Amino acid sequence: MAIKFDDLDAERTVIAACLKGPEHWKNIPDAWFYHDISKKTYKELKSYLGPPYNTYPTADVVFEKTEDVDIKLFVKEVSTIKVQHSEVRVHLYDLFEMYAARKTYDIAQSIPNALEQSRAEEVVRAKMREFAELINPFEVGQRKRGFIYESAAARWERYRDVERDPALLKKIPFGIKGLDDNTKGGMRLGHIVMFFAKTGGFKTKVKANLGYNMAFQDKRDVMTISLEVPLDDYETIIDSRNSLLDFGKITNAELDEEERDRYRSSLIGLTKDKPSMYLVDIPGDATTADLVGESELYYIKHGKYPEVVILDYLNEIDPIKPWGTNTGNKFKNVGVEVRKITRSYNFAFITSMMENRKATEEKKDKKKVDLEHVGESHSFANVCHLVIHLYQDENGIDETANELHWGFKKNRYGPNHVSFTTFLSPAINYVGDRQLVFKDAE
């Protein structure tokens, strides 16, 4: 059976998707393309890409900027192709499969010549390394190997350094006392945190406040990816939190004169301080590959990767690996893929899921809700370092008192099955330790 190395239709479809708009853009290694014109065109598109998508490589942009006639003709040809997200996903998988097949074939072809120049065991070791890197090209250069004794002295120096300066542990504070106290100072790079709650359980507000604390107060590089909340609404949530003004009044332009001055002052403060909160809106289908793509786009713009990535709603993202109709398999695959991505890029990852119907309808005592009540499946919780249930009592007392409860259901940093309470003001999108002080920009 012949090995398939190339498929021009697949390459054409992927490039056509990139031309349709930012929501379709896929950032992949150039080497996945086989045909020279496809590879050349894709490299040209990447050179024009500029987050946060104030411009993106449309056919018009390419025609205006490129001098290569072949690229212009190819772009004109593929720009007429109709594209669907599901189809692009299949073609991306095909491109990687063909790339891996080509590399495998090339490595095999090189073995006879290598054996003439080196010992067999040396050739085997070198080729095994090359084959291993084909499993996931995004992980090339990320894997570390060695005997434990080889770095013993370095580990002692690392311990002494942290002993002298605890900040070297690179913890990222949440900016909420109960969270920081019970996690020994915050979350770590490469780790995953998940919140779960019922519908309207303040998941978005909690994540927005954590992002605010990390970007505005702790000066971390934060990227928030929104799959559910429109970008305009998310920006207003942050504005409401920053100015301590009513979200509804900002949205509906109902601020009085004093409030208008405060809102204007807060916006002036944003332009002056330039907090490192980067927002991405993906209104269409999304997969875990988008986490990779957006991280790479962030690097293109800023020359570094984000320290924290916040995904507003895990239920809306699909894995790359097929999962059929079983949602348990879906979230198991998502978990495995997210874990690989967070470790490869070494950013902290925060997301949320729905609690399931059983928890919402049957568990009147919310303290008894546990991991089996996470969303459509608790499979994703397996890869998390911290899982927290957000809840209020069923009698409306917490709602009246503006209180939100946080229950630790999984905690690799400290004790499990402990809880604490924070102040919650839904109107101004504030969740925290009740330190409501507005900083005037002027």
C-alpha positions as CSV (number, residue, x, y, z in Angstrom):
1,M,0.0,0.0,0.0
2,A,1.4,3.4,-1.0
3,I,2.2,5.9,1.7
4,K,0.4,9.2,1.2
5,F,2.7,12.2,1.6
6,D,0.7,15.1,0.1
7,D,-2.8,16.3,-0.4
8,L,-3.1,19.7,-2.2
9,D,-6.8,19.9,-1.5
10,A,-6.2,19.6,2.3
11,E,-3.5,22.3,2.1
12,R,-5.7,24.6,0.0
13,T,-8.6,24.2,2.5
14,V,-6.4,25.1,5.5
15,I,-5.0,28.2,3.8
16,A,-8.6,29.1,2.7
17,A,-9.7,29.0,6.3
18,C,-6.9,31.3,7.4
19,L,-8.1,33.8,4.8
20,K,-11.7,33.8,6.1
21,G,-11.1,35.6,9.3
22,P,-9.4,35.5,12.7
23,E,-11.9,33.0,14.1
24,H,-10.7,30.5,11.5
25,W,-6.9,31.2,11.7
26,K,-4.8,28.1,12.6
27,N,-1.1,28.6,13.5
28,I,0.7,25.4,12.6
29,P,4.4,24.5,11.7
30,D,5.2,25.4,8.1
31,A,6.8,21.9,7.7
32,W,3.3,20.3,7.7
33,F,2.8,21.6,4.1
34,Y,4.2,19.5,1.3
35,H,3.7,21.7,-1.8
36,D,6.1,24.6,-2.2
37,I,3.3,27.1,-3.2
38,S,1.3,26.1,-0.1
39,K,4.2,26.5,2.2
40,K,5.3,29.8,0.7
41,T,1.8,31.2,0.9
42,Y,1.3,30.1,4.5
43,K,4.6,31.7,5.5
44,E,3.5,34.9,3.8
45,L,0.2,34.9,5.7
46,K,1.9,34.4,9.0
47,S,4.2,37.4,8.3
48,Y,1.1,39.7,8.0
49,L,-0.6,38.4,11.1
50,G,-0.8,40.9,14.0
51,P,-2.7,40.2,17.2
52,P,-5.1,41.3,18.5
53,Y,-6.5,40.9,15.0
54,N,-6.8,44.6,14.2
55,T,-5.6,43.2,10.8
56,Y,-5.3,39.7,9.6
57,P,-4.2,38.1,6.4
58,T,-7.3,38.4,4.1
59,A,-7.0,37.9,0.4
60,D,-7.1,41.7,0.0
61,V,-4.2,42.2,2.5
62,V,-2.1,39.6,0.6
63,F,-2.8,41.2,-2.8
64,E,-1.8,44.6,-1.5
65,K,1.4,43.6,0.3
66,T,2.9,40.7,-1.6
67,E,5.1,41.0,-4.7
68,D,5.0,37.3,-5.5
69,V,2.7,36.6,-8.5
70,D,2.4,32.9,-7.7
71,I,1.2,33.7,-4.2
72,K,-1.4,36.2,-5.5
73,L,-2.7,33.6,-8.0
74,F,-2.8,30.9,-5.4
75,V,-4.6,33.1,-2.9
76,K,-7.1,34.1,-5.5
77,E,-7.8,30.5,-6.2
78,V,-8.2,29.3,-2.6
79,S,-10.2,32.4,-1.5
80,T,-13.3,31.0,-3.3
81,I,-13.3,27.8,-1.2
82,K,-16.1,27.4,1.3
83,V,-14.8,26.4,4.7
84,Q,-16.4,24.7,7.8
85,H,-14.7,24.3,11.1
86,S,-15.2,20.6,11.3
87,E,-13.7,20.1,7.9
88,V,-10.6,22.2,8.7
89,R,-10.0,20.2,11.8
90,V,-9.9,17.0,9.8
91,H,-7.6,18.5,7.2
92,L,-5.2,19.7,10.0
93,Y,-5.1,16.1,11.3
94,D,-4.4,14.9,7.8
95,L,-1.6,17.4,7.3
96,F,0.1,16.3,10.5
97,E,-0.3,12.6,9.6
98,M,1.3,13.2,6.2
99,Y,4.1,15.3,7.7
100,A,4.8,12.5,10.2
101,A,4.8,9.9,7.4
102,R,7.2,12.0,5.3
103,K,9.6,12.4,8.2
104,T,9.4,8.8,9.1
105,Y,10.2,7.8,5.5
106,D,13.1,10.3,5.4
107,I,14.5,9.0,8.6
108,A,14.3,5.4,7.4
109,Q,15.9,6.3,4.1
110,S,18.9,7.9,6.0
111,I,19.6,4.8,8.1
112,P,21.7,2.9,5.6
113,N,24.1,5.8,5.1
114,A,24.2,6.5,8.8
115,L,25.2,2.9,9.5
116,E,28.2,3.3,7.2
117,Q,29.4,6.2,9.3
118,S,28.5,5.3,12.9
119,R,28.0,2.4,15.2
120,A,24.6,0.7,15.1
121,E,23.7,1.6,18.7
122,E,24.5,5.3,18.0
123,V,22.3,5.3,15.0
124,V,19.5,3.7,16.9
125,R,19.7,6.3,19.7
126,A,19.7,9.2,17.2
127,K,16.8,7.9,15.2
128,M,14.7,7.0,18.3
129,R,15.0,10.6,19.3
130,E,13.9,11.8,15.9
131,F,11.0,9.4,15.9
132,A,9.9,10.4,19.4
133,E,9.7,14.1,18.3
134,L,7.1,13.1,15.7
135,I,4.5,12.3,18.3
136,N,3.9,16.0,18.9
137,P,5.9,18.5,16.9
138,F,5.0,21.3,19.4
139,E,7.0,19.5,22.1
140,V,10.3,19.4,20.1
141,G,13.1,20.5,22.5
142,Q,10.8,20.4,25.5
143,R,11.6,17.0,26.8
144,K,14.4,16.6,29.4
145,R,16.2,13.3,30.1
146,G,18.9,12.3,32.5
147,F,19.9,10.3,35.6
148,I,18.6,11.7,38.9
149,Y,22.2,12.0,40.3
150,E,23.3,14.2,37.5
151,S,21.4,17.3,38.8
152,A,21.8,16.7,42.5
153,A,24.1,19.6,43.1
154,A,21.9,21.9,41.0
155,R,18.9,20.9,43.1
156,W,20.7,21.8,46.3
157,E,21.6,25.2,44.9
158,R,18.0,25.6,43.8
159,Y,16.7,24.8,47.3
160,R,19.2,27.3,48.8
161,D,18.2,30.0,46.4
162,V,14.5,29.6,47.2
163,E,15.3,29.5,50.9
164,R,17.0,32.9,50.5
165,D,14.3,34.3,48.2
166,P,10.9,32.5,48.3
167,A,9.8,34.6,45.3
168,L,12.0,32.3,43.1
169,L,9.3,29.6,43.5
170,K,7.4,31.6,40.9
171,K,4.0,31.2,42.6
172,I,1.3,33.3,41.1
173,P,-0.9,34.8,43.8
174,F,-4.7,34.7,43.3
175,G,-5.1,38.0,45.1
176,I,-7.8,36.5,47.4
177,K,-6.7,35.7,50.9
178,G,-8.6,32.4,51.4
179,L,-7.2,31.0,48.1
180,D,-3.6,32.2,48.7
181,D,-3.6,30.9,52.3
182,N,-4.8,27.4,51.4
183,T,-2.5,27.1,48.4
184,K,0.7,28.3,50.2
185,G,0.8,31.5,48.2
186,G,-0.9,30.8,44.9
187,M,-0.7,28.6,41.8
188,R,2.4,27.4,39.9
189,L,3.4,27.7,36.3
190,G,2.3,24.6,34.3
191,H,-0.5,23.9,36.7
192,I,-4.3,23.7,36.1
193,V,-7.1,25.2,38.3
194,M,-10.8,24.6,37.7
195,F,-13.9,26.1,39.3
196,F,-17.3,24.5,39.0
197,A,-20.7,25.9,40.0
198,K,-24.3,25.9,38.8
199,T,-25.7,28.1,36.1
200,G,-25.4,31.7,37.3
201,G,-22.9,30.6,40.0
202,F,-20.5,33.5,39.4
203,K,-17.8,31.4,37.5
204,T,-17.2,34.1,35.0
205,K,-17.0,36.8,37.7
206,V,-14.6,34.8,39.7
207,K,-12.2,34.1,36.8
208,A,-12.5,37.8,35.7
209,N,-11.5,38.9,39.2
210,L,-8.6,36.5,39.4
211,G,-7.4,37.7,36.0
212,Y,-7.8,41.3,37.2
213,N,-5.8,40.6,40.4
214,M,-3.0,38.9,38.4
215,A,-2.7,41.4,35.6
216,F,-3.6,44.7,37.2
217,Q,-2.2,44.2,40.7
218,D,0.5,41.5,40.4
219,K,1.6,42.7,36.9
220,R,1.4,39.2,35.4
221,D,1.0,38.5,31.7
222,V,-2.6,37.2,31.5
223,M,-4.4,36.0,28.4
224,T,-8.2,35.4,28.7
225,I,-9.9,33.4,26.0
226,S,-13.6,33.8,25.9
227,L,-15.8,31.2,24.2
228,E,-19.1,32.1,25.8
229,V,-19.1,35.8,26.8
230,P,-18.9,38.4,23.9
231,L,-15.7,40.5,24.0
232,D,-17.6,43.8,24.6
233,D,-19.3,42.3,27.6
234,Y,-16.1,40.9,29.0
235,E,-14.4,44.2,28.6
236,T,-17.3,45.9,30.5
237,I,-17.0,43.3,33.3
238,I,-13.4,44.3,33.8
239,D,-14.3,48.0,33.5
240,S,-17.0,47.5,36.2
241,R,-14.5,45.7,38.5
242,N,-11.8,48.3,37.9
243,S,-14.1,51.4,38.4
244,L,-16.4,49.7,41.0
245,L,-19.4,50.9,39.0
246,D,-22.6,49.1,38.2
247,F,-22.2,46.9,35.1
248,G,-25.7,47.5,34.0
249,K,-25.3,51.2,34.2
250,I,-22.2,51.1,32.1
251,T,-23.8,48.9,29.5
252,N,-26.9,50.9,29.2
253,A,-25.2,54.4,29.5
254,E,-27.1,55.3,32.7
255,L,-24.3,56.6,34.8
256,D,-24.9,59.9,36.7
257,E,-22.4,62.8,36.4
258,E,-20.2,61.7,39.2
259,E,-20.2,58.1,38.0
260,R,-19.3,59.2,34.5
261,D,-16.3,61.1,35.8
262,R,-15.2,57.9,37.7
263,Y,-15.6,55.7,34.6
264,R,-13.7,58.1,32.4
265,S,-11.0,58.3,35.1
266,S,-10.7,54.5,35.2
267,L,-10.4,54.3,31.4
268,I,-7.7,57.0,31.5
269,G,-5.9,54.9,34.1
270,L,-6.1,51.8,31.8
271,T,-4.4,53.7,28.9
272,K,-1.8,55.1,31.3
273,D,-0.9,51.9,33.3
274,K,-1.4,49.4,30.3
275,P,-2.2,46.3,32.5
276,S,-1.1,43.1,30.8
277,M,-4.5,41.6,30.3
278,Y,-4.9,40.3,26.7
279,L,-8.3,39.3,25.6
280,V,-9.2,36.8,22.8
281,D,-12.8,36.2,21.6
282,I,-13.6,32.9,19.8
283,P,-17.3,33.0,18.9
284,G,-17.2,29.8,16.8
285,D,-16.0,26.3,17.4
286,A,-12.8,25.9,19.4
287,T,-10.4,23.1,20.1
288,T,-7.4,22.6,22.3
289,A,-5.3,23.5,19.3
290,D,-6.6,27.1,19.7
291,L,-4.7,27.3,23.0
292,V,-1.5,26.5,21.1
293,G,-2.4,28.9,18.3
294,E,-3.3,31.8,20.5
295,S,-0.1,31.3,22.6
296,E,2.0,31.5,19.5
297,L,0.1,34.6,18.3
298,Y,0.7,36.2,21.7
299,Y,4.4,35.4,21.3
300,I,4.4,37.0,17.8
301,K,3.1,40.3,19.3
302,H,4.9,40.4,22.7
303,G,8.0,38.2,22.2
304,K,7.1,36.0,25.2
305,Y,4.4,33.6,26.2
306,P,1.6,34.4,28.7
307,E,2.2,33.4,32.3
308,V,-1.5,32.8,32.9
309,V,-4.2,31.6,30.4
310,I,-7.9,31.8,31.5
311,L,-10.5,29.9,29.5
312,D,-13.9,31.1,30.4
313,Y,-15.8,27.9,29.8
314,L,-14.3,24.4,29.4
315,N,-17.6,22.8,28.3
316,E,-17.4,24.7,24.9
317,I,-14.0,23.4,23.8
318,D,-13.3,20.1,22.0
319,P,-10.3,17.9,21.9
320,I,-8.2,17.3,18.8
321,K,-8.4,13.5,19.4
322,P,-11.7,11.9,18.3
323,W,-14.1,11.2,21.2
324,G,-17.3,10.0,19.5
325,T,-20.5,10.6,21.5
326,N,-19.2,9.9,25.0
327,T,-18.7,13.2,26.9
328,G,-16.6,11.4,29.4
329,N,-14.1,10.6,26.7
330,K,-14.3,14.1,25.4
331,F,-13.3,15.7,28.7
332,K,-10.7,13.0,29.3
333,N,-9.1,13.8,26.0
334,V,-9.4,17.6,26.6
335,G,-7.7,17.1,30.0
336,V,-4.8,15.1,28.5
337,E,-4.3,17.7,25.7
338,V,-4.5,20.7,28.0
339,R,-2.0,19.1,30.4
340,K,0.4,18.7,27.5
341,I,0.0,22.2,26.4
342,T,0.3,23.8,29.8
343,R,3.4,21.9,30.5
344,S,4.9,22.6,27.1
345,Y,4.3,26.3,27.3
346,N,4.7,26.5,31.1
347,F,1.7,28.8,31.8
348,A,-0.8,28.6,34.6
349,F,-4.3,27.6,33.3
350,I,-7.6,28.6,34.9
351,T,-11.0,27.5,33.7
352,S,-14.5,26.4,34.8
353,M,-17.2,23.9,34.3
354,M,-20.9,23.5,35.2
355,E,-21.9,21.4,38.2
356,N,-24.2,18.6,37.0
357,R,-27.9,18.4,37.4
358,K,-27.7,16.0,40.4
359,A,-25.7,18.6,42.4
360,T,-28.1,21.4,41.4
361,E,-31.3,19.6,42.0
362,E,-30.6,17.1,44.8
363,K,-27.8,18.5,46.9
364,K,-29.4,21.0,49.2
365,D,-26.4,20.9,51.4
366,K,-23.8,22.4,49.0
367,K,-20.9,21.3,51.2
368,K,-21.6,17.8,50.2
369,V,-21.1,18.5,46.5
370,D,-17.9,16.8,45.3
371,L,-15.9,15.8,42.2
372,E,-18.5,13.5,40.9
373,H,-20.8,16.5,40.5
374,V,-18.5,18.4,38.1
375,G,-20.1,19.2,34.8
376,E,-21.0,16.5,32.3
377,S,-18.0,14.5,33.4
378,H,-15.5,14.7,36.3
379,S,-12.8,13.3,34.0
380,F,-11.1,16.6,33.5
381,A,-10.6,17.0,37.2
382,N,-8.0,14.2,37.1
383,V,-5.4,16.6,35.5
384,C,-6.2,19.5,37.8
385,H,-4.0,20.7,40.7
386,L,-6.9,22.6,42.3
387,V,-10.6,22.1,41.9
388,I,-13.0,24.4,43.8
389,H,-16.8,24.4,44.1
390,L,-18.4,27.9,44.2
391,Y,-21.8,28.0,45.9
392,Q,-24.4,30.0,47.9
393,D,-27.1,28.5,50.2
394,E,-30.5,27.7,48.8
395,N,-32.4,30.0,51.2
396,G,-31.1,33.3,49.7
397,I,-29.2,34.3,52.9
398,D,-25.8,34.4,51.2
399,E,-27.3,36.3,48.3
400,T,-28.7,38.9,50.7
401,A,-25.4,39.1,52.6
402,N,-23.3,39.3,49.3
403,E,-21.3,36.2,50.2
404,L,-19.8,33.5,48.1
405,H,-18.5,30.2,49.4
406,W,-15.4,28.4,48.1
407,G,-15.0,24.7,48.8
408,F,-11.7,22.9,48.0
409,K,-12.5,19.5,46.4
410,K,-9.0,18.8,45.2
411,N,-5.9,20.6,46.4
412,R,-2.3,19.5,45.6
413,Y,-1.0,22.6,47.4
414,G,-2.6,22.1,50.8
415,P,-5.7,20.7,52.6
416,N,-8.7,19.3,50.9
417,H,-12.3,19.7,52.0
418,V,-11.8,23.1,53.6
419,S,-13.8,26.1,52.7
420,F,-13.8,29.9,53.1
421,T,-16.1,32.8,52.2
422,T,-15.6,36.0,50.2
423,F,-17.5,39.1,49.6
424,L,-19.4,39.2,46.3
425,S,-21.0,42.2,44.7
426,P,-22.6,41.0,41.4
427,A,-23.5,44.6,40.3
428,I,-19.9,45.8,40.2
429,N,-18.4,42.4,39.3
430,Y,-16.3,42.3,42.5
431,V,-15.3,39.1,44.2
432,G,-12.7,39.3,46.9
433,D,-11.8,40.5,50.4
434,R,-14.0,43.5,50.5
435,Q,-11.2,46.0,49.8
436,L,-13.4,48.3,47.7
437,V,-11.2,51.3,47.0
438,F,-11.3,53.1,43.7
439,K,-8.0,54.4,42.5
440,D,-8.5,57.8,40.7
441,A,-6.3,57.9,37.6
442,E,-5.8,61.7,38.0
